[in-house]
Amino acid sequence: MNAKRKSFFLTVLLTLSLSSAVAQTAPETTSANKANGNDEEARKQLERKAYALLDEVIGGTGSLKLPENQALLQTRAAALLWSQDEKRARALFSDAINN
């Protein structure tokens, strides 16, 4: 059980790190990137994967025993999710407050 909790925690940390890195990455404005849409498509695909991983982490918050840990994870996930889905982020903030 302890190993399961550690792996879940590491997954959460990885997700938060990747999500914040994706959110902070600004697209390059060189003429080569404007001509070639591959970099933009790769960035969008990476962002979709990061949000999918974030969805998995959000789904796993119920496995945490302490309500404080659940609330912390829900608020951080909501902050990362805000730019993509504000309604869902508000629901996560609400759940964190009410639990």
HELIX and SHEET records of a PDB file:
HELIX    1   1 ASN A    2  GLN A   24  1                                  23    
HELIX    2   2 SER A   31  ALA A   35  1                                   5    
HELIX    3   3 ASN A   38  GLY A   59  1                                  22    
HELIX    4   4 GLY A   60  SER A   63  5                                   4    
HELIX    5   5 PRO A   67  LEU A   81  1                                  15    
HELIX    6   6 GLU A   86  ASN A   98  1                                  13    
END                                                                             
